[in-house]
Amino acid sequence: MIPAMAVKNPARARERLEGQISKIAWLRGTGPNPFEYNQWNDRTVEILVALFGADSAELASYHAAAGIRGRLPGVRGQAENMTLNIHGPWGIRARLERAEAVLRSMSAALA
């Protein structure tokens, strides 16, 4: 999945990914709170862009798993500026499940 030369320091990259993964349990424990989820998601995207690049397959796979898809039924707000549901296939809980799987896969590929 990750070419050997794509990441300058695989150990540091893995540390960053594991740091985001470790916060998922805390997020679940907060309800999860949409504000805190959005902060976590934004930081995760920043890390993936820094590690793999804005046009990387890794970032694309993360967006496919957990990316915000615009306005969904029952969601307040418009486009990317909205409050996410907690339950349902695109609720925060489901996004966290998929995001965790993708991040764990990336981390394992760096080992």
N, C-alpha and C positions, 0 to 999 in steps of 0.2 A: 504493500500500500504506500509506504513512504520510501522514496529512493534514498540510499545511503548518503548521497551528497546534498540532499535537499535541506537538511538540518545541520547547522554548524556544530552545535553542542547537544547531542541526543540526551545526555544525562540531565542537562538543565531543562531541555524541552519537556522531558518526561516529568520532571519535578513540577513544572508549571501546570501541566495537564492534571497531574495527581492532586495538586492544590485545588483546582476547580472541582474535581470529582469529590474531594473530601468535604466540600461545602454543600453538596447536594443533600446530605442527611439533615443538616441544619436548616436548609431551605424547606424541606418537607415538614420539619418540626414547627416552622413559623406559620403554617396553615396550608399551603405556602402563601406568603404575602406577595402580591403582584409587583409592588415597588421593588422589593428585595430581589425577586426573580429577575426583573428587568435589569437591575444593576449587575447581577451575576451573569446574565446572558450577554450584556454589553462587554463585560470584562473577558468573558470566554471568547467572544468574537475578536476582541483586541489581541488576545494571546494567540489565537489561531492565525490571524493575519501576520503577526510578528514572526511566528515560527515557520509558517508554510507559504505565506503570500496571499494576496487578495484574490488571486485567480486559481487558487489551489483546489485540488480534488478533496482535500481534508475539510476546507471551509465549506465547500459545496455539500459534502456529506453531512456536516453539522447543520447547515441550513435546511437540508431536506428532512432531517430528523426533528429539529426544534425551532426552525425559523418561523418568524411571525408571517402569517399568510394574509395580511390585510383584515378587513372586517369579516367576522364570522357571525353566524346566527347567535343572538343572545348576548353579544359583546357590545359594550358601550364604546363610543369613540369612532374614529375614522382611520382607515389605513394603518400605518405603523403607530399612531398615537391612540392607544386604546387600553382599556383595562381587560386583562385576560381572565377567562373563566378558570376555575380551579379544576373542575371535572370535565369529562368528555374527551374525545379523541384528540382535540387540539388544546385542551386545558393544560394548566401548568403541570399537574401531576404526570400526565402522559408525556409532555415535552421533556420533563426531567428524566423519565424512564428511558426515552429514546436517546436523549443527550448523553446520559451516563454510559449507555452501551457504545455509542460512537466514540466518546472520549476514552473509554477503557480500551477500545480497539486500537486507537491511535497510540496510546501509551504503551500497549503491549508490543506494537510494531517497532517502537523505539528501543525496546529492551535488548 
